[in-house]
Amino acid sequence: MPAGPLAVVLAVALLGALTAAVSWGSTSIPVGEVWSVVGRRLAGQAARPGTNDLIVWQLRVPRALLAALVGAGLGLVGTATQALVRNPLADPYLLGVSNGASLGAVSAIVLGVGTGGTLGLGLSGAAFAGALLTFTLVWTVARRGGGFAPLRLVLAGVAIGQFLSGFTSYLVLQAGDEQQTHSVLFWLMGSLGGASWPLLLAPAVTVPAGLVLLLARARSLNALLMGDETAAGLGVDVVRLRRELFALTSVLTGVLVAVSGAVAFVGLMVPHACRLLVGDDHRRLLPVSALFGGLLMVVVDIVCRTAMDTQELPVGVVTSLLGAPALLYLLDRRLGSGS
């Protein structure tokens, strides 16, 4: 299917998934009432008496939108990272930034840095700070001795990420009580349970901005896939482009980890699947990856909320269970076609 019609289909499917996410749950709300509540709130009208208005506008709409934004952001980060290291199966967390964000967030939970609850602003700020500090450290190590090599960048990210992961594990062991340990582990596996309108602000700004910035560099990303020398021959400043990609993916990853925890597999699987649909041209790949990632995360969150009656599943558990078989199937198709 051409990229344009596919994007329209994905956008319609995403809207349907968002509607289902708000309608379905422990308390089912008719679709008509969902849109009635949303329409009244968008028109600036006051809430009507009853619980459905509160459930729809204050609880489920922010969570559904957060799921869509996180999925879209992970799709963009994965696409940019795979172009950065010229590997279609690279993980956006390969550069260690998510480990730094996780360390910052776990420090906030265990050591009490900041306030705002398990997924409040204090935790988000700590995770974002950890991501930026890790980005600075990885970039400094990768640039030592001058020049820039993708392999050095990857090795620096993996090494520093594992180093920080060790500190995170130590802090988990130091958690003061069982409830605190449960909160840390649940967050490390990904959670959208703390969604709120204030929490939406950061991803609502950074994800669309990231899409615009990446689309502006789509031709350069296409050239980068052909190799550094070819890209340089086409007039691309390869070192500057990689610096910009690294900074952008780090900021996006920090924001996403801060609001949702560590969500596995989406950034790895989504760009790869979308390449099979629309090819390697980033002018088509980026918007399709964002839409497909958003749709996937909204569906996953519905499963997490409704699969069990007594508790909510961590988002990362479901994405891993869905992602591993799907990726093996996609790999089999790719290898079978010789591409």
SEVO-119396 format. One record per atom (N, C-alpha, C): residue in three letters; z, x, y. Coordinates in pm, whole numbers, plus 32768, in hexadecimal, padded with zeros to 4 digits. Example, Ala and Ser with C-alpha at 12.3 -4.5 7.8 and 13.67 -1.06 7.14 Angstrom:
BEGIN
ala830C85277DC7ala830C84CE7E3Eala830C85287EB6ser82C485057F1Fser82CA85577F96ser8313850A8003
//
This chain:
BEGIN
met800080547F88met800080008000met80008058807Dpro7FAE803B80E2pro7FB08088815Fpro8039808381A0ala805480EA81F2ala80D980F8822Cala80FE80828286gly809E804E82D3gly80BC7FE1832Fgly80EC7F6382E8pro809C7F2C828Bpro80CB7EB68240pro814B7ED181F1leu815A7F4B81BAleu81D47F6C8170leu824D7F6781CCala823F7F9B8245ala82AE7F9882A4ala82D47F0882C6val826F7EB182D4val828B7E2482F1val82D67DE5827Dval82AA7DFF8202val82ED7DC8818Cval837D7DF98185leu83937E7B819Eleu841A7EB28199leu84727E768207ala84387E62827Eala84867E2882ECala84B17D9982CBval84557D4A8290val84777CC1826Aval84E07CC281FBala84D07D1C819Aala85327D26812Eala85BA7D508163leu85BA7DAA81C5leu86387DD68200leu867E7D638247leu86327D138291leu866C7C9F82D5leu86A77C3D826Fgly865F7C288200gly86927BD08198gly87107C078158ala87137C8C8141ala87887CCA8106ala88007CC28164leu87E97CD581E5leu88567CC98246leu888F7C3B8247thr88367BD98240thr88637B4E823Bthr88B67B3481BEala88877B66814Cala88D17B5480CFala89587B9B80D4ala895C7C118111ala89D87C5D811Aala8A417C11816Aval8A167BCA81D1val8A747B7D8223val8A9A7AFB81DEser8A3D7AC18193ser8A567A408152ser8AAB7A4D80D4trp8A927AB68085trp8AD57AC38003trp8B587B0E8011gly8BB77AEA7FBBgly8C387B2D7FB8gly8C9F7AD67F74ser8D1D7AFC7F83ser8D887AAC7F45ser8D887A1E7F7Bthr8D5D7A0E7FF7thr8D48798A8032thr8CB4797D8055ser8C6C792B800Cser8BDD791A8026ser8BC878C0809File8B6B78E980F4ile8B4E78A0816Eile8AB9787E816Epro8A9378018184pro8A0577DC8184pro89B5782F81E9val8939784B81C5val88E3789D821Aval88D1785B82A3gly88C177DA82A5gly88B177958325gly892877A88380glu89A077A48348glu8A1677B78399glu8A22784883C8val89F578A58373val89F77932839Bval89A479468419trp892879138417trp88D27925848Btrp890178D58503ser8945786584EAser897D78168558ser89EB786485A0val8A4378A48551val8AAD78F6858Cval8A72796C85D9val8A1279B0859Bval89D47A2485DEval898E79F9865Egly894779898659gly8902795886D0gly896279378740arg89D178F58720arg8A3478D48787arg8A70795287C4arg8A9179B28771arg8ACE7A2D87A6arg8A6B7A7D87FBleu89EE7A8387D0leu898A7ACA8820leu896F7A8588A4ala89837A0188A7ala897179B58922ala89EC79BB897Cgly8A5579FF894Dgly8ACD7A0F899Dgly8B2E799C8996gln8B1C79428935gln8B7578D08929gln8BF578F788E1ala8C5F78B188FCala8CE078CE88C0ala8CE078A5882Eala8D3C78E687E2ala8D4878C68755ala8D7D78398742arg8D4977F586DBarg8D79777086BAarg8DF3777A865Fpro8E497717865Fpro8EBE771A8607pro8E9477208574gly8EE677638524gly8EC777728496gly8EB778038471thr8EB3781E83EFthr8EB078A983C0thr8E2478E183B3asn8DBF788B83A0asn8D3878BE8388asn8D04791183FCasp8D2178E98476asp8CF4793584EAasp8D2F79C284E8leu8DAF79CC84C8leu8DF17A4E84C0leu8DB67AA3844File8DA37A6583DCile8D6E7AAF8368ile8CE27AE38386val8C8F7A8E83BFval8C047AB583D7val8BFB7B218442trp8C347B0784B8trp8C1A7B5F852Btrp8C727BDC852Fgln8CF07BCE8507gln8D4C7C3E8512gln8D517C958495leu8D307C5D8421leu8D3E7CA883A5leu8CB77CCC8366arg8C657C6A834Barg8BEF7C8482FAarg8B777CB78348val8B607C8483C0val8AED7CB6840Dval8AFC7D4A842Epro8B707D798461pro8B7C7E0A8479pro8B6A7E5D83FBarg8B9F7E2C838Barg8B927E78830Farg8B017E7F82E0ala8ABA7E0F82E7ala8A2E7E0E82BDala89DA7E698317leu89F27E648399leu89A77EBA83F5leu89CA7F4D83DEleu8A4A7F6A83C2leu8A717FF583A7leu8A2C8028832Aala8A257FD582C2ala89DF7FFE8248ala894D801D8265ala890B7FC982B4ala887E7FE082D5ala886C80608325leu88C580788385leu88BA80F083D7leu88D5816F8386val893A816A8330val895981DF82DDval88E581FD827Egly88AF8195823Fgly883D81AA81E6gly87C481E0822Dala87A581A982A3ala873481DB82F2ala874B826B831Cgly87C5828A8347gly87E483128370gly87D9837582FEleu880A834F8288leu880083A78214leu876E83BE81ECgly871C835481F6gly868E836681DAgly864C83C88239leu866F83BF82B9leu8638841C831Dleu866B84AA8306val86EC84B882ECval8725853D82D6val86E7857E825Bgly86D6852F81F1gly86978566817Agly860985958192thr85BC854481DBthr8532856981F9thr852C85E9824Cala858085F282B2ala858186688308ala85B086E482BCthr861686D68268thr86488748821Cthr85E0877B81BAgln859A87218178gln8534874B8119gln84C18793815Eala84A2876B81DAala843E87B58227ala8475883B8254leu84F5883E8274leu853488B982A4leu852F8928823Cval854A890581BDval854D896B8153val84CF896580FBarg8470890E8121arg83F1890080D8arg840888E58043asn846288868028asn847F88607F9Easn849087C97F9Apro843687807F56pro843E86EE7F57pro84B686B67F0Cleu8501870B7EC6leu857786DD7E7Fleu85F787187EBAala85F087497F34ala866887807F74ala86C687107F9Dasp8747872F7F99asp87AE86CE7FBEasp87D286E28051pro87DF867980A0pro8805868D812Cpro888E86CD813Ctyr88E286C780D6tyr8965870780DCtyr8961879780A9leu88E787C7808Bleu88D6884E8056leu890888B780B6leu8905889B8137leu892888FF819Bleu89BD890481B9gly8A0E88BC816Egly8A9E88C88178gly8ADF887581E5val8A8F882F8234val8AC887E582A6val8B2287748277ser8AFC8730820Bser8B5086C381D9ser8BD686F681A7asn8BD9876F8171asn8C5887A88143asn8CB587C081B9gly8C7B87EE8228gly8CCC880282A0gly8CFF877F82D8ala8CA8871882D7ala8CD386958306ala8D40865C82ADser8D31866E822Aser8D96863D81CDser8E1B868581E1leu8E17870781F7leu8E938752820Fleu8ED88720828Dgly8E8B870782F6gly8EC786D48370gly8F06864C835Cala8EC285F58312ala8EF7856E82FCala8F72857082A3val8F6E85C08239val8FE285C981DFval905986068228ser904086648281ser90AC869D82D2ser90EC86318328ala909885D7835Fala90CD856B83B1ala9125850E8360ile90FD84F382E3ile91498498828File91CC84D8825Fval91C18553822Bval9235859281ECval929585CD8252leu925E860E82B9leu92B38650831Bleu92D485F98393gly92958582839Agly92B385278407gly9274854D848Aval920185938486val91BC85B88500val9175853E8538gly919B851085AEgly915D849A85EAgly919B841B85B3thr917183AC85E7thr91A3832A85BFthr912F82CD85A8gly914E8257857Bgly90E481F3856Cgly90CD81C684DFgly912181F0847Fgly911481BF83F8gly90B0820F83A7thr909C81E1832Dthr904C822D82CEthr8FBE824282FDleu8F8581E28341leu8EFD81F48375leu8EF981D8840Agly8F6281FF8450gly8F6781E784DEgly8F278255852Fleu8F3A824E85B2leu8EF982AE860Bleu8F30833A85F7gly8FB1834785D5gly8FE883CB85BDgly8FA384108549leu8F8D83C884DDleu8F4883FF846Aleu8EB78421848Bser8E7483CA84D2ser8DE983E284F7ser8DDD845F854Dgly8E38846D85ADgly8E3384E38602gly8E4B856385B5ala8EAA85608556ala8EC785D78505ala8E4F85FA84ADala8E1085958470ala8D9C85AF841Bala8D2785E8846Cphe8D1185AF84E2phe8CA485E08537phe8CBE866F8565ala8D3A868E8589ala8D5C871685B2ala8D488777853Fgly8D70874E84C6gly8D5B87A58452gly8CC987BF8436ala8C7687598448ala8BE6876B8433ala8BAA87CC8497leu8BCF87BF8517leu8B978817857Dleu8BC588A6856Dleu8C4588B8854Aleu8C7789408534leu8C31898184BDthr8C1A89348454thr8BD4896A83E0thr8B44898C8402phe8B038935844Fphe8A7B8951847Bphe8A7489D684C7thr8AD289EB8521thr8AD48A68856Fthr8AE78AE08514leu8B428AD584B3leu8B5D8B448459leu8AE68B648400val8AA98AFC83C6val8A358B12836Eval89C18B4D83BDtrp89AA8B198434trp893C8B4D8486trp89538BDF84AAthr89CE8C0284CDthr89EE8C8D84F2thr89D88CEB847Dval8A058CC38407val89F38D188390val895F8D25836Dala89168CB68374ala88888CB9834Fala88368D0E83B0arg88638D1B842Carg88188D658491arg88428DF8849Carg88A28E23844Carg88CF8EAE8454arg885C8F0C8431gly884E8F76847Dgly87E58FD68466gly87608FAF84A1gly875C8F3F84EAgly86E08F138528gly86868ECA84C6gly86258E8784FAgly85C88E3D84A6gly86058DBE846Fphe85B78D78841Fphe85E68CFA83E6phe859D8CE48362ala85EA8CD582F8ala85B18CBE8274ala85F08C428237pro859E8BE48205pro85D68B6C81C8pro86368B8B8156leu86168BF08105leu866E8C128095leu86F78C3F80C6arg86FA8C8F812Earg877A8CBC8165arg87C98C46819Cleu87848BE981DBleu87C68B738211leu88058B2081A0val87BA8B0A8134val87EC8ABD80C4val88648B038083leu88588B86806Bleu88C58BCE802Bleu89428BCD8082ala892F8BDC8105ala89A38BD7815Fala89E38B4D815Cgly89928AE4815Cgly89C88A5E8158gly8A128A4180D7val89D98A6A8066val8A1A8A537FE5val8A9D8A9F7FDCala8A9B8B1F8004ala8B148B707FFAala8B838B3B8054ile8B638B1F80D1ile8BC88AED812Eile8BF68A618106gly8B988A0F80D6gly8BBD898980A9gly8C20898D8036gln8C0989E47FD6gln8C6589EF7F65gln8CEC8A277F90phe8CEA8A847FEEphe8D678ABB8024phe8DBA8A4D8064leu8D7A89FA80B6leu8DC1898D80F8leu8DEB89228095ser8D9B890D802Cser8DBF88AC7FC5ser8E4188D47F7Fgly8E5689577F6Fgly8ED389857F34gly8F4B895F7F89phe8F3F896E800Cphe8FAB89458066phe8FC288AE805Fthr8F5588648055thr8F6387D3804Bthr8FB087AC7FCDser8F8E87EB7F5Dser8FD587CE7EE0ser906987F27EECtyr9087885F7F2Ftyr911388867F42tyr915E881C7F94leu911E87EA7FFEleu915F87848050leu917587038002val911686E17FA9val9128866A7F57val91A586787F00leu91BC86F07ECBleu923387097E7Aleu92B386FF7ECCgln92A987177F4Fgln931E87147FA6gln933C868A7FDFala92EA86277FB9ala9301859F7FECala938E85727FCBgly93CF8534802Egly945D851A8022gly948384AB7FC1asp942B844B7FA8asp944E83DD7F4Fasp93D183AA7F09glu93E583527EAAglu937683207E5Aglu931282D37EAEgln934282847F0Egln92E982377F62gln929282917FB8gln92CC82FC7FEBgln9281835B803Cgln921683A07FE8thr923A83C87F6Ethr91D884077F15thr916683A77EF6his918783287EDFhis912182C37EC3his90C482B37F3Bser90FB82B37FB3ser90A982A5802Cser9049831A803Bval907B83938021val9027840B802Cval8FB584067FC8leu8FD683EB7F4Aleu8F7083EB7EE1leu8F0A837B7EF8phe8F3983067F23phe8EDE82977F3Dphe8E7F82BA7FAEtrp8EB382FC8017trp8E5D83228086trp8DF9838C805Bleu8E2583EF8009leu8DC984587FDDleu8D5884207F87met8D6E83AE7F47met8D0483707EF7met8CB0830E7F49gly8CD082FE7FC8gly8C8282A8801Fgly8CBD821E802Aser8CC981EB80A4ser8CFF816680BAser8CCD812F813Fleu8CAB80B1813Eleu8C85806A81B8leu8CEE800381DEgly8D62800A819Cgly8DCA7FA681B0gly8E087FA6823Agly8DFC80138283gly8E3780188309gly8DD77FF38378ala8D687FB18355ala8D027F9083B9ala8D3C7F358425ser8D177F5184A0ser8D3F7F008513ser8CD87F158581trp8CDA7EC085E5trp8C7A7ED08652trp8C887F56869Bpro8D027F8586BApro8D0C800986FApro8CD7807A86A2leu8CE98070861Dleu8CBC80DA85C4leu8C2380E185BDleu8BE1807385DFleu8B4F806F85DBleu8B0E80BF864Cleu8B5880DB86B5leu8B1C8115872Dleu8AD8819A8711ala8B1E81F686D1ala8AE5827C86BBala8A6782788665pro8A67823885EFpro89EA823485A3pro897D81E185E5ala89A481798630ala894081268673ala88F5817486DEval893481DB8713val88F282308777val88A782A38735thr88E982E886D8thr88B1836486A1thr883E834C863Eval884682E385EDval87DC82CE8589val875782AB85CApro874F82478626pro86CF82308669pro869F82A986BAala86FE82EE86FDala86D783668748ala869F83D086EBgly86DD83DF8675gly86AA84408613gly861F841D85E3leu8605839D85CEleu8580837285A4leu85188393860Fval85398378868Dval84DB839486FBval84C0842A8705leu8529847B86FDleu8519850C8708leu84C885458694leu84DF8512861Dleu8495854385A9leu8403851785AEleu83EA849A85DAleu8360846D85E6leu831484BF864Dala835984EC86B6ala83188540871Aala82F085C786E1arg832E85EE8673arg8310866E8632arg82C8865985ADala828F85E58597ala825385C58516ala81E0862484F5arg818A86418556arg8119869C853Carg814B8728851Bser81B28754855Fser81EB87D88543ser822A87DC84B8leu826A876D8490leu82A38766840Aleu8235876C83A1asn81C5872A83BAasn81558731835Dasn812187C08351ala8118880683C2ala80EA889183BFala814D88EA8375leu81CE88CF8385leu823589218344leu822A891B82ADleu81FF88AA8278leu81F0889C81E7leu818688FA81AFmet812989268204met80BF897F81D5met80E78A1181DAgly81618A308205gly818F8AB9820Agly81A28AE88299asp81F98B4C82ABasp82188B7B8331asp819F8BB78376glu81538C07832Eglu80E18C4A836Cglu80778BE68397thr805C8B858342thr7FF98B1F8366thr80298ACE83DEala80AA8AA883DCala80E18A5B844Bala80DB8AAB84CDala80FD8B2C84C6ala80F78B7F853Eala80678B8C856Fgly80088B948513gly7F7C8B9B853Agly7F4B8B1D857Dleu7F8E8AAE8561leu7F6A8A2E85A1leu7FB68A188624gly80008A7E864Fgly80458A7686CFgly80D48A4486C9val810F8A3C8652val81988A0B8644val81F98A818650asp825D8A7386A5asp82C88AD486ADasp83288AB8863Aval83158AFE85CAval835B8ADD854Fval83F28AF1855Dval841B8B60859Aval84AA8B7C85A8val84ED8B0F85FEarg84AE8AED866Carg84E78A8586C2arg84EB89FE867Bleu848089DD8631leu847C895F85E9leu84EC89578583arg850189C38539arg856C89C384D5arg85F589B88518arg860589FA858Aarg868489F085D2arg869D895F85FCglu8635891E862Dglu864488938658glu8661883785E1leu861B884D8571leu863287FC84FBleu86BF880E84C5phe86EE888A84C4phe877488A58491phe87DD886384E8ala87CB886F856Bala882B883085C7ala8829879885B8leu87B2875D85B1leu87A586CC85A7leu87E086978525thr87BF86D884B5thr87F586A98435thr888C86BB842Eser88C08722846Fser89518736846Fser899886C984BEval896286A98532val89A0863F8583val899A85B9853Aleu892685998503leu8919851A84BBleu897685158442thr897B858283F6thr89D285858381thr8A64857683A9gly8A8C85BA8413gly8B1585AE8441gly8B3985208467val8AE084DD84AEval8AF9845384D6val8B0183F8845Cleu8AA4840983FEleu8A9F83B18389leu8B1783C4832Fval8B3C84428317val8BB2845C82C4val8C2F84278309ala8C338431838Dala8CA8840383D7ala8CBF836D83C7val8C54831F83BEval8C64828E83BAval8C608254832Dser8C2F82A182CBser8C1F82678245ser8C5582BF81D5gly8C84833681F4gly8CAB83918189gly8C3183D3814Cala8C46841580DAala8BDA845F8098ala8B9084028039val8B1683DC805Dval8AC48382800Cval8A5983D77FC6ala8A5F83DA7F42ala8A0784317EF6ala897F83F27EDEphe891B84477ED0phe889984277E95phe883783E07EF0val886383987F57val8804834B7FA7val87A483A97FF0gly87DA84108031gly8785846C807Agly872A84BE8022leu874B84CB7FA3leu86F685147F45leu868984BA7F0Dmet86AD84407EE9met865183E87EA1met85EE83A17EFDval861D83717F6Fval85CA831C7FC5val854B83637FF4pro855483DC802Fpro84D7841C805Dpro847784387FEBhis84AE84607F78his8458847E7F05his840E84007ED7ala8457838F7ECEala841783127EA6ala83AE82E77F0Ccys83CC82F87F8Ccys836E82CD7FF3cys82F183247FF6arg830083A37FD2arg828883F97FCAarg822783C67F61leu825C83907EF4leu820483597E8Dleu81B982DE7EC0leu81F1829C7F26leu81B482227F5Bleu8154823C7FCDval817882998028val812782AB80A1val80F5833A80B4gly811A8396805Cgly80EB841F806Agly8147847480C0asp811884EB80E5asp816A854F812Aasp8160854A81C2asp810884F981F9asp80F884F4828Aasp817684B982C9his81BD850A8319his823D84DF8350his822E846F83B6arg81B9845883ECarg81A583E78447arg81B9836383FEarg81998361837Darg81B082EA832Aarg823482F682DDleu8252836E82B0leu82C583818257leu83498364829Cleu835A838F8318leu83DB837F835Dleu840382ED836Fpro83AE829783AApro83D9820B83B9pro83EB81C38335val839781E182D3val83A581A08250val842781CD820Cser8449824D8217ser84C6827E81DDser853F823C821Fala853A822A82A2ala85A981E982E8ala85B9815982B9leu854B810F82AFleu855380848284leu857F807881F3phe854880CC819Ephe856C80C68110phe85FD80F080FAgly862A81568142gly86B581818138gly871581158166gly86F380D381D5gly874880668205gly874F7FF481A2leu86DC7FCE8169leu86D97F638106leu872C7F86808Cleu871D8001805Dleu8767802C7FE6leu87FD80257FFDmet882C8055806Fmet88BB80588088met88F57FCC8099val88AC7F7280D5val88DC7EE880E3val88EB7EA88059val88887EBC8002val88907E857F7Aval89047EC57F2Eval89147F477F3Aval89827F8C7EF6val8A087F567F25asp8A167F3F7FA7asp8A947F0D7FDAasp8AB27E807FA7ile8A4B7E2E7F98ile8A5F7DA97F5Cile8A977DB87ECEval8A5E7E147E82val8A8D7E2C7DF9val8B1E7E5C7DFCcys8B3E7EB77E57cys8BC67EED7E5Ecys8C2C7E7F7E7Carg8C087E207ECFarg8C677DB77EF6arg8C757D487E8Fthr8C0D7D327E41thr8C0A7CBB7DEBthr8C117CD97D55ala8C027D577D2Dala8BFC7D777C9Eala8C807D5D7C57met8CF07D727C9Bmet8D737D627C5Fmet8DC77D017CB1asp8E157CB07C6Dasp8E667C4C7CB2asp8EE37C877CF2thr8F1B7CEF7CB2thr8F9E7D207CDDthr8F987D907D41gln8F2B7DDB7D46gln8F237E4C7DA3gln8E937E6A7DC8glu8E857EBB7E2Eglu8E017EE27E61glu8DDA7F6A7E28leu8D5C7F787DFFleu8D2D7FF77DCBleu8D0A80567E3Dpro8D2580D97E2Cpro8CF6813A7E8Fpro8C5E813D7E94val8C29814B7F0Bval8B9681487F1Cval8B5581BB7ED1gly8B9282337ED7gly8B5682A77E96gly8B4B829A7E00val8BA782517DC3val8BA0823C7D32val8B2381EC7D0Eval8B0981827D58val8A96812C7D3Cval8A1381767D5Athr8A0D81C07DC9thr899182087DE7thr897382727D7Fser89DB82B17D48ser89C583147CDEser899582D27C5Eleu89D382617C39leu89AB821B7BBFleu891C81E67BC9leu88F481BA7C40leu886C818A7C54leu880A81FD7C6Agly883982637CB0gly87DF82CD7CDBgly87B4832B7C6Dala880F834F7C13ala87ED83B17BACala877D83807B51pro878783077B15pro871782D97AC2pro869682C77B12ala86A382937B8Dala862B827E7BDEala85E683027BFCleu863483687C1Dleu85F883E97C3Dleu85B784277BC1leu85F684197B4Cleu85B9844C7AD2leu853484067AB7tyr852E83847AD0tyr84B1833A7ABFtyr8446836B7B21leu846F837E7BA0leu841183AE7C04leu83E0843B7BE4leu843B84907BB5leu841385177B8Eleu83B085137B1Basp83C984BB7ABBasp836E84AF7A49asp82E384847A77arg82DF84257AD4arg825F83F87B0Aarg821984697B55arg826884B27BA4arg822B851D7BF5arg81F5858C7B9Fleu824585B47B3Aleu821886207AE1leu81A585F07A89gly81AB856E7A60gly8141853A7A0Dgly80BB85327A54ser80C2851F7AD9ser804685187B27ser801685A27B51gly806A86087B34gly804486917B58gly805786B47BE7ser80A186617C35ser80B5867A7CC3ser813986BE7CD9
//
